Amino acid sequence: MTVPSDVTASKSDLLPNRHQVEKFGFLFGYPISHSFSPLFHRTIYQSLRLKWEFFFLESPKLNDIFQYLHEPNFLGCAVTMPHKVSIIPHLDELTPEADAVGACNTIYFHPDQGGKRKLIGTNTDIVGVKESFLQNISEPERKRLYEGRPAMVVGGGGAARASLYAVVEHLKCKTVYLVNRDKNEVDVLLDWCKKKGFGDGMMHVETVEQAEKLESVGAIVACVPDIPPKTTEEKTARAVLEHFLNREHKGAILEMAYHPEPWTSLAKLSETLGWKVLLGTEAMIYQGLAQDQLWTGKSLEELPVDTVKKVIADELAKAAKH
């Protein structure tokens, strides 16, 4: 990867302390001061006794990242909005997952045939959704709750796109219902997924009347904020979701919203109605663990999963009190 001629690297050094450690990484995006990402990765490196550090690189300017990408002690980084798409042309290679969803949230290195380091972009949000189900639901439970049944994804943004890929490619759901307040957003999403080869079994469920004629769902991924519906379109989308939650078959729902309180109104309702609830913190944690597997070369079993979960839970508990 080379910095394009029309991009000038920032002259200001946003990471002056990076030379004090053996390796460094960062979360790149804007705004990001609320993120648990640096705390998450620091916890892992401390547990593994690595003299590594993870920083915030908070900037709305894409060119602020280029001065750090090829420093010898740069280990890789996490990428969030607004840079998940704009960073892609400046990488050497994309994994199939990042290409499929059109967004990169992780940069890591891989040596090429000449021994040089190639910048690879991938998307571990997919792993976060997949592992939330696989790590928290036993194989017998999966068969009872969601295997062989349609899935549902609520939302229309980047998280929804990653979730659609995860439920189709990893949970093996052949039929997926999309529920969202914005029809145009869904049309764009469906068109993208079909062009990328994993959208043939997807359909937009727009009304309760349409939902009543469809098979019950087993796995749901909700990718919308924990905000009460206000507009007619929002209320209709919520009514469709609640229709499936109220059906006789009860499956598993991953509620992606978790900040500042993981037990959202949707999580509470789903639990009351008999669904197995997977909190959004699980997706956040497992996508982060997937990043550290790439950066450290260690397997999931070698990483301090329980320690990280406790640290994040403690931080959320503190945030909920304020």
C-alpha positions as CSV (number, residue, x, y, z in Angstrom):
1,M,0.0,0.0,0.0
2,T,1.3,3.4,-0.9
3,V,-0.2,6.8,0.1
4,P,-1.9,8.2,-3.0
5,S,-0.4,11.3,-4.5
6,D,-3.6,13.3,-3.8
7,V,-3.5,12.4,-0.1
8,T,-1.1,14.3,2.2
9,A,-0.3,12.7,5.5
10,S,-1.0,14.9,8.6
11,K,1.9,16.8,10.0
12,S,0.6,16.7,13.5
13,D,1.4,13.6,15.6
14,L,-1.7,12.3,17.2
15,L,0.1,9.3,18.8
16,P,3.2,10.7,20.5
17,N,3.5,7.9,23.0
18,R,3.7,5.0,20.5
19,H,7.5,4.9,20.7
20,Q,7.4,4.0,24.4
21,V,6.0,0.5,23.7
22,E,7.1,-2.6,21.7
23,K,4.0,-2.5,19.5
24,F,1.1,-0.2,19.1
25,G,-2.4,-0.2,17.6
26,F,-5.4,2.1,17.7
27,L,-9.0,2.7,17.0
28,F,-9.4,5.1,14.1
29,G,-12.7,7.0,13.7
30,Y,-14.7,10.0,14.8
31,P,-16.3,10.4,17.3
32,I,-14.9,7.5,19.3
33,S,-14.2,8.8,22.9
34,H,-17.1,6.6,24.2
35,S,-15.6,3.4,22.8
36,F,-14.4,0.5,25.0
37,S,-12.0,-0.6,22.2
38,P,-8.7,0.6,23.8
39,L,-9.6,-0.7,27.2
40,F,-10.6,-4.0,25.7
41,H,-7.4,-4.6,23.8
42,R,-5.2,-3.2,26.6
43,T,-6.8,-5.8,28.9
44,I,-5.8,-8.6,26.6
45,Y,-2.2,-7.4,26.2
46,Q,-1.8,-7.0,29.9
47,S,-3.2,-10.4,30.5
48,L,-0.8,-11.9,28.0
49,R,2.1,-9.8,29.5
50,L,2.8,-8.0,26.2
51,K,4.3,-4.6,26.2
52,W,1.8,-3.4,23.6
53,E,-0.5,-0.4,23.7
54,F,-3.8,0.5,22.0
55,F,-4.7,4.2,21.5
56,F,-7.5,6.4,20.2
57,L,-6.8,7.9,16.8
58,E,-9.8,10.2,16.8
59,S,-10.1,12.2,13.6
60,P,-12.7,12.7,10.8
61,K,-9.8,13.0,8.3
62,L,-8.8,9.8,6.5
63,N,-5.3,11.1,5.8
64,D,-4.5,11.2,9.5
65,I,-4.0,7.4,9.5
66,F,-1.3,7.1,6.7
67,Q,1.7,8.2,8.7
68,Y,1.3,5.3,11.1
69,L,0.5,2.3,8.8
70,H,4.0,1.3,8.0
71,E,5.9,2.1,11.2
72,P,7.9,-1.0,12.3
73,N,6.1,-1.4,15.6
74,F,2.6,-0.9,14.2
75,L,0.6,-4.0,14.9
76,G,-2.7,-3.2,13.1
77,C,-5.8,-1.2,14.0
78,A,-9.6,-1.1,14.3
79,V,-11.5,1.1,12.0
80,T,-14.9,2.6,12.6
81,M,-17.2,5.3,11.2
82,P,-16.7,7.4,9.1
83,H,-13.7,5.5,7.6
84,K,-14.9,1.8,7.2
85,V,-15.5,2.3,3.5
86,S,-13.2,5.1,2.6
87,I,-10.1,3.2,3.9
88,I,-10.7,0.3,1.5
89,P,-9.0,1.7,-1.7
90,H,-5.8,2.3,0.3
91,L,-5.3,-1.3,1.5
92,D,-3.3,-4.0,-0.3
93,E,-6.0,-6.6,-0.1
94,L,-9.4,-7.4,1.3
95,T,-10.6,-10.6,2.8
96,P,-13.8,-12.2,1.2
97,E,-15.8,-11.1,4.3
98,A,-14.8,-7.4,4.0
99,D,-15.5,-7.5,0.3
100,A,-18.9,-9.1,0.8
101,V,-20.1,-6.4,3.2
102,G,-18.2,-3.6,1.6
103,A,-16.7,-2.4,4.9
104,C,-13.4,-2.8,6.7
105,N,-13.3,-2.6,10.5
106,T,-9.9,-4.3,11.0
107,I,-6.5,-3.9,9.4
108,Y,-3.8,-6.5,10.0
109,F,-0.5,-7.5,8.3
110,H,0.4,-10.5,6.2
111,P,3.8,-11.1,4.6
112,D,3.9,-11.3,0.8
113,Q,6.2,-13.5,-1.2
114,G,9.0,-11.0,-0.9
115,G,8.7,-10.8,2.8
116,K,7.2,-7.3,2.9
117,R,4.1,-6.6,5.0
118,K,0.8,-6.4,3.2
119,L,-2.0,-4.4,4.7
120,I,-5.1,-6.6,4.8
121,G,-8.6,-5.3,5.5
122,T,-11.2,-7.6,7.0
123,N,-14.5,-7.3,8.8
124,T,-14.8,-8.9,12.3
125,D,-18.3,-7.6,12.9
126,I,-19.4,-10.7,11.1
127,V,-17.5,-12.9,13.5
128,G,-19.1,-11.0,16.4
129,V,-22.6,-11.9,15.2
130,K,-21.6,-15.5,14.4
131,E,-19.8,-16.2,17.7
132,S,-22.6,-14.6,19.8
133,F,-24.8,-17.4,18.7
134,L,-22.2,-20.2,18.5
135,Q,-20.5,-19.5,21.9
136,N,-23.7,-18.9,23.8
137,I,-26.0,-21.6,22.4
138,S,-25.2,-25.3,22.6
139,E,-25.5,-27.5,19.5
140,P,-28.7,-29.2,20.7
141,E,-30.2,-25.8,21.5
142,R,-29.4,-24.5,18.0
143,K,-31.4,-27.3,16.4
144,R,-34.3,-26.4,18.6
145,L,-34.1,-22.6,18.4
146,Y,-33.0,-21.6,14.9
147,E,-31.5,-24.2,12.7
148,G,-33.5,-24.9,9.6
149,R,-35.7,-21.8,10.2
150,P,-35.8,-18.4,8.6
151,A,-33.8,-15.7,10.3
152,M,-34.6,-12.0,10.7
153,V,-32.4,-8.9,10.6
154,V,-33.8,-5.6,11.8
155,G,-32.2,-2.4,10.5
156,G,-30.6,-1.2,7.2
157,G,-27.1,0.1,7.9
158,G,-23.6,-1.4,8.0
159,A,-24.3,-3.6,11.1
160,A,-27.3,-5.1,9.3
161,R,-25.2,-5.9,6.2
162,A,-22.6,-7.7,8.4
163,S,-25.4,-9.5,10.2
164,L,-27.0,-10.7,7.0
165,Y,-23.8,-12.2,5.8
166,A,-23.3,-13.9,9.2
167,V,-26.7,-15.5,9.4
168,V,-26.5,-16.7,5.8
169,E,-22.9,-17.9,5.6
170,H,-22.3,-19.0,9.2
171,L,-25.7,-19.8,10.7
172,K,-26.8,-21.3,7.4
173,C,-30.2,-19.6,7.3
174,K,-31.5,-20.0,3.7
175,T,-34.3,-17.5,4.2
176,V,-33.9,-14.1,5.9
177,Y,-36.5,-11.5,6.5
178,L,-35.5,-7.8,6.6
179,V,-37.4,-5.4,8.7
180,N,-36.7,-1.7,8.6
181,R,-38.4,1.7,8.6
182,D,-36.9,2.8,5.4
183,K,-37.9,0.9,2.2
184,N,-35.2,2.6,0.1
185,E,-32.5,1.6,2.5
186,V,-33.7,-2.0,2.4
187,D,-33.8,-2.0,-1.5
188,V,-30.2,-0.8,-1.5
189,L,-29.2,-3.5,1.0
190,L,-31.0,-6.3,-0.9
191,D,-29.4,-5.2,-4.2
192,W,-26.0,-5.2,-2.6
193,C,-26.3,-8.7,-1.1
194,K,-27.6,-10.2,-4.3
195,K,-24.8,-8.7,-6.3
196,K,-22.3,-10.2,-3.7
197,G,-23.9,-13.6,-4.0
198,F,-25.6,-14.1,-0.6
199,G,-29.0,-12.3,-1.0
200,D,-31.1,-14.7,-2.9
201,G,-33.1,-15.9,0.1
202,M,-33.8,-12.4,1.5
203,M,-37.1,-10.6,1.5
204,H,-38.4,-7.3,2.9
205,V,-41.3,-7.8,5.4
206,E,-43.1,-4.5,5.4
207,T,-46.4,-5.2,7.2
208,V,-47.9,-7.4,9.9
209,E,-50.4,-8.7,7.3
210,Q,-47.5,-9.9,5.2
211,A,-45.7,-11.3,8.3
212,E,-48.8,-13.4,9.3
213,K,-48.4,-15.5,6.1
214,L,-44.7,-16.3,6.7
215,E,-43.0,-19.1,8.6
216,S,-41.8,-18.3,12.1
217,V,-38.2,-17.2,12.6
218,G,-35.6,-18.8,14.7
219,A,-32.7,-16.3,14.8
220,I,-33.1,-12.5,15.0
221,V,-30.4,-9.9,14.9
222,A,-31.6,-6.4,15.9
223,C,-29.4,-3.6,14.6
224,V,-31.3,-0.5,15.6
225,P,-30.9,1.9,18.6
226,D,-32.9,1.5,21.8
227,I,-35.2,4.3,21.0
228,P,-39.0,4.1,21.2
229,P,-40.6,4.2,17.7
230,K,-42.2,7.5,16.8
231,T,-42.9,7.7,13.1
232,T,-45.5,5.6,11.4
233,E,-42.7,3.7,9.6
234,E,-40.9,3.0,12.8
235,K,-44.1,1.8,14.5
236,T,-44.9,-0.5,11.6
237,A,-41.4,-2.1,11.7
238,R,-41.6,-2.6,15.4
239,A,-45.1,-4.2,15.1
240,V,-43.7,-6.7,12.5
241,L,-40.8,-7.6,14.9
242,E,-43.2,-8.0,17.9
243,H,-45.5,-10.2,15.7
244,F,-42.7,-12.7,15.3
245,L,-41.7,-12.4,19.0
246,N,-45.2,-13.2,20.0
247,R,-45.5,-16.4,17.9
248,E,-45.6,-19.8,19.5
249,H,-42.0,-20.7,18.4
250,K,-39.4,-19.0,20.5
251,G,-35.9,-18.7,19.1
252,A,-32.8,-16.6,19.9
253,I,-32.4,-12.8,19.5
254,L,-29.1,-10.9,19.4
255,E,-29.8,-7.3,20.5
256,M,-26.9,-5.4,19.1
257,A,-27.6,-2.2,21.1
258,Y,-25.8,-2.2,24.4
259,H,-24.7,1.3,25.4
260,P,-25.2,2.6,28.0
261,E,-27.4,-0.4,29.1
262,P,-27.2,-3.9,27.6
263,W,-30.7,-4.8,28.8
264,T,-32.6,-2.7,26.4
265,S,-36.4,-2.5,26.2
266,L,-36.3,-5.0,23.3
267,A,-34.1,-7.4,25.3
268,K,-36.5,-7.3,28.2
269,L,-39.5,-7.8,26.1
270,S,-37.9,-10.7,24.3
271,E,-37.0,-12.4,27.5
272,T,-40.5,-11.9,28.9
273,L,-41.9,-13.5,25.8
274,G,-39.7,-16.6,26.1
275,W,-36.9,-15.9,23.7
276,K,-33.2,-16.6,24.5
277,V,-31.6,-13.2,24.6
278,L,-28.0,-12.6,23.5
279,L,-26.7,-9.2,24.5
280,G,-24.9,-6.9,22.1
281,T,-21.8,-6.9,24.4
282,E,-21.3,-10.5,23.2
283,A,-21.0,-9.4,19.6
284,M,-18.7,-6.5,20.6
285,I,-16.5,-8.8,22.6
286,Y,-16.2,-11.6,20.0
287,Q,-15.5,-9.2,17.1
288,G,-12.7,-7.7,19.3
289,L,-11.3,-11.1,20.1
290,A,-11.2,-11.9,16.4
291,Q,-9.1,-8.8,15.9
292,D,-6.6,-9.9,18.6
293,Q,-6.4,-13.4,17.1
294,L,-5.2,-11.7,13.9
295,W,-2.8,-9.3,15.7
296,T,-1.3,-11.7,18.3
297,G,-1.5,-15.0,16.3
298,K,-3.2,-16.7,19.2
299,S,-6.3,-18.9,19.1
300,L,-9.5,-17.9,20.9
301,E,-8.8,-20.5,23.6
302,E,-5.5,-18.7,24.3
303,L,-7.1,-15.3,24.9
304,P,-8.4,-14.1,28.3
305,V,-12.1,-14.2,27.3
306,D,-13.5,-14.3,30.8
307,T,-11.3,-11.4,31.9
308,V,-12.4,-9.2,29.1
309,K,-16.0,-9.9,29.6
310,K,-15.7,-8.9,33.3
311,V,-13.9,-5.7,32.5
312,I,-16.5,-4.7,29.9
313,A,-19.4,-5.6,32.2
314,D,-17.8,-3.5,35.0
315,E,-17.4,-0.5,32.7
316,L,-21.0,-0.7,31.5
317,A,-22.2,-0.9,35.1
318,K,-20.3,2.3,35.9
319,A,-21.7,4.0,32.8
320,A,-25.3,3.0,33.7
321,K,-24.9,4.8,37.1
322,H,-24.1,8.1,35.5
